[in-house]
Structures are given as C-alpha cells and as structure tokens.
C-alpha cells in the first residue's frame, strides 16, 4: 500500500520508505500485531545511528523526510522474504508479526528483489479483539469510519508514529527508544473521534493515492508526552 502525507521541505527527488511484512500462507500475523510492528519499524529506522548525522542512510532519510514521507507496504513469504532479509534494512518483530524496513529509495529506483513483491494481498484479521490499551501507553487511534486494508493501515500507522516522533524533544525520543518503542494501535470509539482530531495531537491526513479520499483523517497519534 502506497501513502504519502507531506512535510514542508526542500527535497526535489521523490523518495519512498519500503516496508515488507512477512505473510506466510499457513501462519499470517494478526492485523493489529502487524500494524503495531510496522509503526515500531518506522521508529526504529528513524532512531538508528545509520539514519542520523553522517550515517550511511542519513542522506536518503533526509531527502525522504524533506518531501512526502511516502511509504509502500509489500508482502513476502518463503524465498521472497529471505531475499528481502538479505538487503540492507532492519527487521522488527511483534508478537507474531515480522516487518522489515529499508532505508528510503528513489520512487523510480527500487531494488529488484523488493520491486517484484506484491502490494496486494495484505488483508489480515484479528482472531480476537485486542485488549484495551493502558492509560500510559502511546496509542495510534485509527478512524472508526474508514475501511482500510491491512497494508494501507500499516502505512498510516507508520505515518502517525513518525509525526509523533517529530513532535517529541530529544529527551522524550530517547526515553521512547530506550523503552523499545512501546505503542498500541486501536480503533477509536466513534464518539471520541472528533475530540481526538481536534485535540492538537498529530493527525495523519491521507494524500488520497489509494483506497480513501484525499484529506481523510486516518490516524491520531496519542503519545502521553504530547497530551
């Protein structure tokens, strides 16, 4: 799934952040686990020393963040996943989900082993409803009125985690990183959605490339430090 809210900047060449979720036929991950893992994967890449300063990924990360923070989620299984794991990147695991995030690449310059992976087929379900998130946990609240495929929602929750990261100061970022980026993804109660979107918390507004109308509010990033 392909998404790209924008941030003012000076980048001229469009970059995209590739995310690959492992979906084996016999044991697909639960939907919420995949969404939470993809969000943590984005944060893990942003905090990685290779993405900072003079790190080997830093220029690509800066160019990507200076334009649209476009993300594309693809799926892999078996040999496809093994080939993806051989490329430079970071694999983040959840309870059952595995997501590999890669440094940003030009929109027209995907590595061939990623370019051949399918975007469709990322539909996932939760066998059981997720438990309520604790009051102190960062929560990425999804819009209860929108239907999104798992791939679409993974990109959107990744955006929300990134917007929260931008809003935090250095000490707050370090605390979140050192704790292992705990977070929960939950669907907001319809009665709370308007309050969330007008609360001053970071809100993802979709660019409208796929699935939903441009400008739709998809996720609110409710980090305790930003309340």
DAUR-V311789 format. One record per residue. N is the residue number from 1. RES is the residue in one small letter. SS is DSSP state (~ for helix, > for strand, _ for the rest). PSI is psi in degrees with one decimal (NA if undefined). NEAR is the number of other C-alpha atoms within 8 Angstrom. Layout:
N/RES/SS/PSI/NEAR
N/RES/SS/PSI/NEAR
This chain:
1/x/_/147.1/12
2/x/>/118.1/11
3/x/>/154.0/16
4/x/_/77.4/10
5/x/_/156.0/12
6/x/>/157.5/7
7/x/_/134.5/9
8/x/_/137.3/6
9/x/_/-168.9/7
10/x/_/3.1/6
11/x/_/140.7/9
12/x/_/-32.0/6
13/x/_/134.6/6
14/x/_/128.2/11
15/x/>/161.1/15
16/x/>/145.7/13
17/x/>/113.8/14
18/x/>/134.8/13
19/x/>/134.0/13
20/x/>/123.9/12
21/x/>/135.5/14
22/x/>/119.5/12
23/x/_/93.2/11
24/x/_/143.1/9
25/x/_/-41.0/6
26/x/_/-20.7/4
27/x/_/68.0/6
28/x/_/148.2/10
29/x/_/156.5/10
30/x/_/149.1/12
31/x/~/-52.0/11
32/x/~/-39.0/11
33/x/~/-42.4/12
34/x/~/-41.2/16
35/x/~/-45.1/13
36/x/~/-38.4/14
37/x/~/-38.4/14
38/x/~/-38.8/16
39/x/~/-43.0/15
40/x/~/-32.8/14
41/x/~/-42.8/15
42/x/~/-45.9/12
43/x/~/-39.4/13
44/x/~/-41.5/11
45/x/~/-42.8/12
46/x/~/-34.2/9
47/x/~/-9.1/9
48/x/_/139.8/8
49/x/~/-25.1/7
50/x/~/-17.3/10
51/x/~/-4.2/15
52/x/_/154.6/11
53/x/_/-119.0/7
54/x/_/19.7/8
55/x/_/161.3/10
56/x/_/-22.2/7
57/x/_/-5.1/11
58/x/~/-42.4/12
59/x/~/-44.9/10
60/x/~/-39.2/11
61/x/~/-41.4/12
62/x/~/-45.2/8
63/x/~/-38.4/13
64/x/~/-46.1/16
65/x/~/-18.3/10
66/x/_/-3.2/12
67/x/_/-132.9/15
68/x/>/133.1/12
69/x/_/64.2/16
70/x/_/136.1/12
71/x/>/139.5/13
72/x/>/125.6/13
73/x/>/125.2/15
74/x/>/165.0/15
75/x/>/153.2/14
76/x/>/154.7/13
77/x/_/158.7/11
78/x/~/-127.5/7
79/x/~/-31.3/6
80/x/~/-44.3/10
81/x/~/-40.7/10
82/x/~/-38.6/9
83/x/~/-38.7/9
84/x/~/-39.6/11
85/x/~/-23.2/10
86/x/_/-15.0/6
87/x/_/153.2/6
88/x/_/127.3/7
89/x/_/-167.5/9
90/x/>/128.4/10
91/x/>/127.2/10
92/x/>/134.2/12
93/x/>/145.7/9
94/x/_/-147.0/10
95/x/_/-43.3/5
96/x/_/-21.3/8
97/x/_/149.6/14
98/x/>/126.4/12
99/x/>/130.6/15
100/x/>/128.0/14
101/x/>/142.8/15
102/x/_/154.3/11
103/x/_/151.0/12
104/x/_/146.2/12
105/x/>/154.4/11
106/x/>/145.0/10
107/x/_/-32.0/8
108/x/_/18.2/4
109/x/_/40.7/6
110/x/_/140.8/9
111/x/_/141.6/6
112/x/~/-32.3/6
113/x/~/-16.5/9
114/x/~/-37.9/8
115/x/~/-29.3/7
116/x/_/-7.6/6
117/x/_/151.6/10
118/x/>/139.8/8
119/x/_/-38.2/11
120/x/_/167.2/8
121/x/_/19.4/6
122/x/_/19.7/11
123/x/_/128.4/8
124/x/_/159.2/10
125/x/_/159.8/7
126/x/_/117.5/9
127/x/_/-34.0/5
128/x/_/148.9/4
129/x/_/137.8/5
130/x/_/147.3/7
131/x/_/161.5/4
132/x/_/142.0/4
133/x/_/145.8/8
134/x/_/155.3/5
135/x/_/-21.9/4
136/x/_/-3.0/5
137/x/_/140.9/11
138/x/_/133.9/11
139/x/>/132.6/12
140/x/>/106.8/15
141/x/>/121.8/12
142/x/>/153.2/12
143/x/_/122.1/11
144/x/_/-12.8/10
145/x/_/-0.2/5
146/x/_/137.3/7
147/x/_/120.3/5
148/x/_/140.0/9
149/x/_/163.5/9
150/x/~/-39.5/12
151/x/~/-44.1/14
152/x/~/-47.6/13
153/x/~/-33.5/10
154/x/~/-42.6/14
155/x/~/-41.7/16
156/x/~/-42.1/13
157/x/~/-31.2/16
158/x/~/-41.9/14
159/x/~/-46.3/12
160/x/~/-43.6/16
161/x/~/-39.0/14
162/x/~/-40.7/10
163/x/~/-39.3/12
164/x/~/-42.6/13
165/x/~/-43.5/9
166/x/~/-32.5/7
167/x/~/-20.1/7
168/x/_/150.9/11
169/x/_/177.2/7
170/x/~/-40.9/6
171/x/~/-40.6/7
172/x/~/-38.4/9
173/x/~/-45.1/10
174/x/~/-39.0/8
175/x/~/-41.8/8
176/x/~/-44.5/10
177/x/~/-47.2/10
178/x/~/-24.8/7
179/x/_/-4.5/7
180/x/_/21.5/6
181/x/_/56.6/10
182/x/_/139.9/9
183/x/_/161.9/10
184/x/>/147.4/10
185/x/>/123.4/12
186/x/>/153.3/11
187/x/>/127.8/8
188/x/_/149.9/10
189/x/_/133.3/7
190/x/~/-33.9/8
191/x/~/-20.3/5
192/x/~/-12.7/8
193/x/~/-45.9/11
194/x/~/-42.3/8
195/x/~/-43.1/7
196/x/~/-43.4/10
197/x/~/-14.5/11
198/x/_/14.3/7
199/x/_/-8.5/6
200/x/_/-4.3/6
201/x/_/156.5/12
202/x/>/133.1/10
203/x/>/131.3/12
204/x/>/125.5/13
205/x/>/119.4/11
206/x/_/144.6/15
207/x/_/-15.5/11
208/x/_/19.1/11
209/x/_/-35.0/8
210/x/_/144.6/8
211/x/_/-45.8/7
212/x/_/164.9/10
213/x/_/144.6/9
214/x/_/141.7/9
215/x/_/-5.0/8
216/x/_/136.8/10
217/x/>/120.8/11
218/x/>/-40.8/12
219/x/>/142.2/14
220/x/>/130.8/15
221/x/>/105.2/15
222/x/>/81.4/13
223/x/_/134.1/10
224/x/~/-33.6/8
225/x/~/-14.7/6
226/x/~/-1.4/9
227/x/_/NA/6
